[in-house]
Amino acid sequence: MKKKLNGLYYPTKDFQKQANLNNKKIYKEAQKDPVVFWNELAKKEIFWQEPFTETFSVTSPSTSSGPEIKWFSGGKLNLCENVLDKNVEKNPNKIALIWEPENPDEQTKKYTYEELLSEVNKFANALKNLGVKKGDTVGIYLPIIPEIVIAMLACTRIGAVHLVVFSAFSPEALKIRLQTIKTKYLITADGYFRRGKIINLKQNADLGIEGTDVEKVIVVKRAGNDILWNNTRDFWFNELTNNESNICAPEKMNSEDLLFVLPESGTTGQFLPIMHTTAGYTLQAKITGKWVFDYKDSDVFWSTADPGWITGHTYSIYSPLLNGITTVLFEGAPDYPTPDRWAKIIEKNKITILYTAPTAIRMFKQYGAESFKNCDISSLRILGSVGEIIDEPTWLWYHKEIGKNKLPIVDTYWQTETGAIIITSLPGIGPNKPASAGLALPGVNMEIFDDNGRPCKNGVEGNLVMLSPYCPAIVRGIFACPPNERDAQEKYKNVYWNLYGKDIYVTSDRAIKDKHNIIKITGRADDVIKIAGRRITTSELESAVNNHLQISESAVIGVPDEIKGFIPLVFATYRGTKNKDEIIKEIELEIRKSMGPIATPKKIYLVNELPKTRSGKIMRTLLKKLYFNEKDLGDTSTLSNPETIEAIKKILE
């Protein structure tokens, strides 16, 4: 990228020339009639078993439910067929999947599109022989191994609804999710490796299925650890597939048939099983990959996200495979056994596109660029950021040290509920602005409203919303089995459609547009602190804290104050050896310098780690509850590091 005087970054002429999208006219073309725009893309980009008859419709079934959104009604298709069969027809020997184990001495596995189709078909037939039918729900509780891709695609092939549960989640978290979808089937593994240790996943699965409807458990051999076995319930994955046919006809799915359920508790602690349907998700997953990551046939794409959160679904698996390119999965931790593990994977596989979370970028920033210097990462041509707001110091470090001051950075905004990216700077068009997401994608109608439902002027912060016709992959509702459907419908309406009326989707995020209409996400709607009448976002304060060279990341919450109304409280990660009192004084000075004396925090706590969801989102709501010593901490099952709860409690004592 090249930098202009106004602080914006634009693609170089060479990059722009080869980009899939390189003309900003597409924004105006899409804006004329978004429905027609998506109609033409759907006909061009998707293989339909039967054509759709109506592009878009939205109705309000009742006053107690949210809108019923439909895209491409009347059409029939199969996601797996679009992912595998159509790419096998084009290039059967193209590498579809590269799997890197945690242990660098263990052999990498590679699957061509033809090989992956064969494995998926065999497992799809095995599922059918166990009794799985179209519309049934299937739980997937697997580590990051090739079988997680095979299992997800096999479900889509036969029309089963999959729910992926991240393998590090506790048995209780697994149980809650299995009870929600009332499944009879679970796919798991004997164990997996984490920082050199074997985790007994089967043991956790056995505990998790207690009190659920699960009748059959399929177990993948991964770690070879000793496990308990139930001969009437448990089946080895390889024994089920060994003698199966590698031919399985893809099920005809209606456009609005349920594809998968993915619970989202995010930063609020609410447990929301999000529903995504087939056609809209397939189209948006495919087209956003082509636009945002500028996929080329030769690309090797690495999204470091685990399936079990939406980025892992959409951009680790479905989007790259829909576009016929190579995707990489990595089993282990980013800095194990050495801090240069990721760099070695990039070098070894000649990865061209890296898509990761600011949490990981900050971790490597803390290690220093030296952890990359002994590896050749020159194959990279695009960098991406996802999962949380990236602060400007981290963005600039990423651009300089990993991107060598030339690679485009696509800072992407989206949600579990939107299914795919909805705001970013397209790499072939730009402009990119550090710590700002960018423009709404062509065909996606985003706006920023004030509290009265009026569009905010540029430079004025407000609530980020999406207007009709909505993006094709948008959430269709909250999943619930009888007799809880009515409660789920009311929750769907109240969470997403109740602030400005039933036709405006509320993201619950705050944002601001600059004079170029570039959108900057400033935080969750409840992450604004009103200090002496002045509204200050937590992201502004956190960016100031993160300016300190020895602080990798931070979280700010607002607590009541008799004089100012509210006052900031800072939690910052620090693992250095310098006197902590000195570090706290330096952070306070940095805040006063960046934000003014009004933003001086009540207290600064130095911690080893912040509580996060697996997607990398910091749970500020949980920090607030810990500070006030509340007994009900909400849904903590999605925490990737639950041990932080007790550690922070001790610091707060």
PyMOL commands that set and color helices and strands:
alter all, ss='L'
color gray80, all
select helices_A, chain A and resi 13-18+25-32+34-45+79-90+113-129+146-158+171-181+201-208+237-241+278-292+310-322+341-349+358-367+370-373+392-402+416-418+485-496+538-546+580-595+597-599+620-627+643-652
alter helices_A, ss='H'
color red, helices_A
select strands_A, chain A and resi 2-3+9-10+54-59+68-73+76-77+95-100+109-112+137-140+161-164+185-189+192-194+197-199+216-220+234-236+253-254+258-264+272-277+300-303+326-330+353-356+382-385+409-411+423-424+439-440+446-449+462-467+504-513+519-524+528-531+534-537+554-561+565-573+603-607
alter strands_A, ss='S'
color yellow, strands_A
deselect
rebuild
show_as cartoon
